[in-house]
């Protein structure tokens, strides 16, 4: 069990735990909501790189970490895309086009699955 919770695996678990935090920040009616949402996504991107780097450098890769890392990535990307679908986009001359983000999101999430 000590081998199971290596630093890279803890970083990956942190990314999974950050998904609900990002959703909460996205829907907060506060001035800090957009900044927190962006910060959480950027931190997830950095820890995604960092956990892979540390696992290779420290030679502490585990099967659990190898399984969980892509799952964490897919959760973060899917959650972000779904959140972006909830925002209506005004496309100038055409007005609001509700499927503007939905169609690409379905394609991207479908490819991820």
Secondary structure, DSSP 8 states (H G I E B T S, - for coil): -TTTS-HHHHHHHHHHHHHHHHHHHHH--STTHHHHHHHHHHHHHHHHHHHHHHHHHHT---HHHHHHHHHHHHHHHHHHHHHHHTS--B-GGG-B-TTTTHHHHHHHHHHH-
